[in-house]
Amino acid sequence: MSAQAQATALQYAGDYAISARGLTRVFGKVRAVDGIDLDIPRAGIYGFLGPNGSGKSTTIRMLCGLLRPTSGTVNVLGHEMPRDAEQLRTRLGYMTQKFSLWDDLTVHENLQFMGQVFGLPAPRRKSRIDAAAAEFNLEQLFGQRAGTLSGGQRQRLALAAATLHEPELLLLDEPTSAVDPQSRRDFWESLFALVTRGVTILVSTHYMDEAERCHQLAILANGKLVAQGAPPRLMTDIAAKVVEVEAIDTPAARHALLADPAVLSVAQLGTRLHVLLDPAQQDPAERIAARLREAGVDGESTLVRASLEDVFVAATGFGRGNGDRAGG
Amino acid sequence: MLLRLLAITSKEVRQLSRDRLTFGMIIGIPLMQILLFGYAINFDVRDLRAAVVDDAKTSHSRALVADLEATGVIELAAPSPNVPDLTRRMASGEVSVGIVIPADFERRRMGGDRAIAQVLIDGSEPMVDSVARALASVPLPARAGDYRSHTPAFEVRTEYNPERRTAVQVVPALIGVILNMTMVIFTAAAIVRERERGNLELLIATPIRSWELMAGKLLPYVLIGLIQTTLILTVGARIFDVPINGSLLDLYLAAALFIAATLTLGLVISTFARTQFQAFQMSFLTLLPSILLSGFVFPFDGMPRLAQLIAQLLPLTHFVEIIRGIVLRGAPLAAMQVPALKLVVFFIVALAIATLRFRKRLD
């Protein structure tokens, strides 16, 4: 990495919780993370959206110093990573993708252990554990072994453990991938509560609804950062026009539309189809309606505002990479 | 920082107390081993099946056979009519010792310049030596009027183990073998287990330092090792009558030193292994040379140079030397500084290797 790029990374450090330039990680022949630039503002929720294998976990692991980048620089809270990783440990909270507290210890023992390992003195440890128990509704579970908890309970415990030492920056790797919708909603409430206290949160997800809740979002695909910005902004700036088609015979409609070169992708949402078209089209709804008439398929077509899912499809190359244009 | 180290230690103790199988192993393995080794390993040979080919058939030849049987080393089966029959019975495993008394037995006996009889021993079993020695030392039956005494050239006195009981030789060193077996496996699995269960990724994202993690994992097992030592010594004294001639304090100090050394060996293994299965395999890889080369089974001085050099790298070698000194010869630990220092060096070097090899990273 050049001296100039390094200087840029340092300059950003003041305003951002995390800055990364040209972040790359190669495993053998696979470029798991490929030249990512990131600027993550303080006191907000920053989301990583991407399918499995898009490089979300690898990026998070590099940001908290668990993996060394093959190339590129990372600046976290004004410190260079991974060089200063150990100094930053008490200021970071990390929640792994897989539940990684101890199954054979009770909820209270797990919290106690984490408090000790983070060096909290006994009185503060006690008050923090009590506060975490109240906040994450864990009091009744204190004596229960972590291995016997439900998915939602485990995740509350993991978040309580990760925030016990009151970190400034919280890195959460797919924290909600194994929990029910109600637990997911509660979990996000907790995240917003943390943000109001000034905590910066980086969270990876593959749920669109969660991605939409983030203040800032980065879309990752095949190790590359393909779009970055606030979700509403990403939806207005989408490089496509979106037409929603209401049709009875959706397979026929889809078949007819995919034949049009102006159509970039067709995705099914229930009985409706979301059709992404070349943004140069002047009247995309009419064009789609004409195509359907030509093919003899009944259907209503309306120009609509792009959803985050459309943004995702557009940002990841309209699903062309895997040969299925209607992917997403 | 002490808080973090103790956090690891108390977590380890909690987890251990909840793992019934491992907890059982702490008591079960030493108990099983000492009973097994104490009873089964017996270098004194007795009651081997033997057959006689007596071509002389004189009163003296019968007296010789009776004397041989009286040693207790052999137990006579039906005699064989000839040597080919005897070799056939030996090959089939029916008898393991054959005694051939030639037809000219009486003449050989008078002449005194040739061996008077032949003893055939099944060399496929690990006892040839002691059988040969026991049988060859039987004096010729005295003949009326023969007043020549059969005084042996040397009188052998076995110091520290006058009755030459195997248990006395085996049990003290067995402390080392058993500790070696359990301690290495415990710590070899300790870090790999965290890795396998996914706890390691969380653990390395905390401020814990490598040496705190290593030392914290080690501490509880030192105590467990000392408990095992006590168990083996008690069983050794009660069941096998093995005396403890030296100071108990010295003995426990030496044991603690050895325990620390074997535990760090386990930690080193733990930093190499990716799975618990690999950790177990590697533990056994260190166990076999330890048992064979440490002087536990074979006398150290009789081993080839290379084997002796390898043995120097194994903590068990030094511990066997120390523990036999303390338990049997009543020597103070201070008199065995060299092997004790070797254990200290082993501990420091292994702990350094384990700490340096353990990186708080995933790559």
Interface residues (C-beta under 8 A of the other chain):
Chain A: R61 C64 G65 L66 L67 R68 P82 A85 E86 R89 T90 L92 Y94 T96 K98 F99 S100 L101 W102 D103 D104 L105 E109 F113 M114 Q116 V117 F118 G119
Chain B: M1 L3 R4 L6 A7 I8 K11 R14 Q15 R18 D19 R197 G198 N199 L200 E201 L202 L203 I204 A205 T206 P207 I208 K360 R361 L362 D363
